[in-house]
Amino acid sequence: MDAETIAGLAGLAVGLLVLLGLSVFESRAYRKEHDGEGMMHHWLVAHHVLGRVRRRH
């Protein structure tokens, strides 16, 4: 591997770590502001996905 490839992979790794950290931070902040409801639960309820899943008894 040459230096450019190593630098590109290092940059990709740093970018992914930053993205993961921000996602965790945003998820915790959202949960605090919305009385424990997570983002995924909110999205699923808003798009009526949970109602469809639960009716298949």
N, C-alpha and C positions, 0 to 999 in steps of 0.2 A: 504494500500500500504506500502511496505517496503522501506527502504532507497535506495536500489539498483534500484528499479523501478523509484523512484522520480529522482534519479541522471541520469538515462538513458533518461527520458523524458526531463529533463533540458538540457542535452547534445544535444538531438535531436533538441530542440527549438533553442538553440544557433547556431547549425550548419545550420539550415534552415534560420535563420536571416543573417548569414554571406553569405550564398549562394545568398540570395535575394539582399543583399547590393552589392556584387560583380557583379551580373547580371545587376543591374541598372547602376553601374559605367561603366562597359564595353559597355553597350548600348549607354550611353551618349558619351563616348570617340569615339566609332565607328561612331556615327552620326556626330560628330565634324570633324573627319578626312575625311568623305566621302560626304561632302556638303549636309548634312541633310537627306541622304538616310539611312533608318533603316536597321538592319540586316535581318529582316523578308522579307522586300521588295527585298533586294539583293538576298536572297536565292530563293524567288519565281520567280524572273526574270531569275536567272541562271538555274533553273530547268524547265523553260517554263510553269509554272503553270498559270501565269496571262494571257498568250495568250490563253490557253484552256478555261479559265473561261469567258473571254470577247467575245469569238466566239459564244456563245450560245444564240444569240439574236433571 
